[in-house]
Amino acid sequence: MNRTKFICLVGGSIVTTVATGYLLSDKSNLLRKDIKLIDSHNVILKPDETEILHLASLASSTHNAQPWFVQYLEPYNWIIGNDKSKWLPEADPTQRETILSIGAFIQNLEYAASSFGYICHWTLLAKTNQDEQVVAVKLNKIESKNPFDISKIKERRTVRSNFLKDELKIEDRQYLINSETEFIHYLPAISKEGQYINEQTIVANRIQTYREPAQQELADWIRFSTKDAEKYRDGLTTASMEIEGLSGWIVRNFYNKDSVMNKDFREVGLDKVKQQVSESAGWILITSKDNSVATLLETGRRMERLLLKVREKNIAIHPMTQILEESSTRQMLNQVIGISENIQFILRVGYLKNYPQPVSLRRPVDWFIHS
Ligand SMILES: Cc1cc2nc3c(=O)[nH]c(=O)nc-3n(C[C@H](O)[C@H](O)[C@H](O)COP(=O)(O)O)c2cc1C
């Protein structure tokens, strides 16, 4: 064999090995549209019950932990439960965000039920954020006058990048806040208060990312590979973290929980936060009068109602709750921005040029229904 022939042969086998390696690798981000969301083989559930519960599960939740379950009592009569195994003791030691997330689930459930011609009757069961049974619900058939448009539930998503800096137009502010001015507050990015939240969001993220148990908890909720994403159908995927292209491929194939604990990973995350806070219209805060379970559920519902309104105005909302999760940043917040009520949500807000499709995954209804 002459030299040229040998080089061609070696070169060819390297190309073949690389190409085969790539073909066998985890090639693309797993998206919501790639999975069958309604997988219910549950014989007890009526088809519209499955639909309603699936739509309820498309609600927002911290780390996409989906901390709910449904206890099936009889047709159209359920208890909504708090799934302890999905708590986030480091980011949310009092389960405040868990109850807010369950509130969001309840709002979606009520809207979805209305679109199928049902009215919901709710009975509060929980006295604390830790009680397993949260609310009971009965769905009664009614002549529906004002069914909710469920495409809004299907298309809602959290967007984290590429916000425009334009201020919110007055008519859009009114549309988002109108009858809720007591609880929903808008702080433009250029205002003193908006600037303070920008700075403190970076500070709080730095504290949290270097708080080892909190970073470990985050690592536990990242689904690096498509295999894990398919297995768990929850948590944060490369797609939902908006890690695309070559970076996404590298993370899916070479990263694991240990990578999240590396300094590089933490610093890249902080750079992303700095970038995010530098591009937005401002902040929306949602407040409440107290911290009772009923109030937190209502506040979670309020947030979900707001999230369901923004897409049609090309507005994105990105919850950035780290200031509330870290005690040192939480303590000063009310005083500096001059709000005396309990601040339950800090939401970054801004217009988008292109609105992406939802990508975060959900567990099939069968996985969260207990009979
Ligand atoms: C109480 C609460 C707190 C949240 N905090 C954050 C946050 O700090 N950062 C973030 O990127 N997303 C946050 N989110 C958004 C969730 O991560 C998001 O809803 C979840 O991953 C599902 O994705 P989806 O909204 O696109 O369906 C929060 C959501 C809730 C309900």
The ligand as a Tripos MOL2 file, in Angstrom:
@<TRIPOS>MOLECULE
LIG
   31    33     1     0     0
SMALL
NO_CHARGES

@<TRIPOS>ATOM
      1 C1        -43.3880   29.7390   41.3570 C.3       1 LIG1
      2 C2        -42.5740   29.6870   40.0800 C.ar      1 LIG1
      3 C3        -41.2570   30.1180   40.0800 C.ar      1 LIG1
      4 C4        -40.4760   30.0750   38.9050 C.ar      1 LIG1
      5 N1        -39.1870   30.5480   38.9170 N.ar      1 LIG1
      6 C5        -38.4520   30.5380   37.7850 C.ar      1 LIG1
      7 C6        -37.1150   31.0560   37.7780 C.ar      1 LIG1
      8 O1        -36.6240   31.5560   38.7990 O.2       1 LIG1
      9 N2        -36.4220   31.0220   36.6190 N.ar      1 LIG1
     10 C7        -36.9590   30.5040   35.4630 C.ar      1 LIG1
     11 O2        -36.2770   30.4910   34.4380 O.2       1 LIG1
     12 N3        -38.2270   30.0210   35.4280 N.ar      1 LIG1
     13 C8        -38.9810   30.0170   36.5650 C.ar      1 LIG1
     14 N4        -40.2790   29.5490   36.5410 N.ar      1 LIG1
     15 C9        -40.8430   29.0390   35.2680 C.3       1 LIG1
     16 C10       -40.7450   27.5120   35.1860 C.3       1 LIG1
     17 O3        -39.4040   27.0820   35.1320 O.3       1 LIG1
     18 C11       -41.5220   27.0140   33.9660 C.3       1 LIG1
     19 O4        -42.8760   27.3260   34.1200 O.3       1 LIG1
     20 C12       -41.3800   25.5050   33.7760 C.3       1 LIG1
     21 O5        -40.0580   25.1690   33.4430 O.3       1 LIG1
     22 C13       -42.3120   24.9650   32.6870 C.3       1 LIG1
     23 O6        -42.0620   25.5900   31.4690 O.3       1 LIG1
     24 P1        -43.2090   26.3690   30.6640 P.3       1 LIG1
     25 O7        -43.6210   27.5300   31.5080 O.co2     1 LIG1
     26 O8        -42.5480   26.8080   29.3760 O.co2     1 LIG1
     27 O9        -44.3280   25.4200   30.4430 O.co2     1 LIG1
     28 C14       -41.0590   29.5720   37.6980 C.ar      1 LIG1
     29 C15       -42.3940   29.1400   37.7160 C.ar      1 LIG1
     30 C16       -43.1490   29.1930   38.8810 C.ar      1 LIG1
     31 C17       -44.5860   28.7190   38.8660 C.3       1 LIG1
@<TRIPOS>BOND
     1     1     2 1
     2     2     3 ar
     3     2    30 ar
     4     3     4 ar
     5     4     5 ar
     6     4    28 ar
     7     5     6 ar
     8     6     7 ar
     9     6    13 1
    10     7     8 2
    11     7     9 ar
    12     9    10 ar
    13    10    11 2
    14    10    12 ar
    15    12    13 ar
    16    13    14 ar
    17    14    15 1
    18    14    28 ar
    19    15    16 1
    20    16    17 1
    21    16    18 1
    22    18    19 1
    23    18    20 1
    24    20    21 1
    25    20    22 1
    26    22    23 1
    27    23    24 1
    28    24    25 2
    29    24    26 1
    30    24    27 1
    31    28    29 ar
    32    29    30 ar
    33    30    31 1
@<TRIPOS>SUBSTRUCTURE
     1 LIG1         1 GROUP 0 **** ****
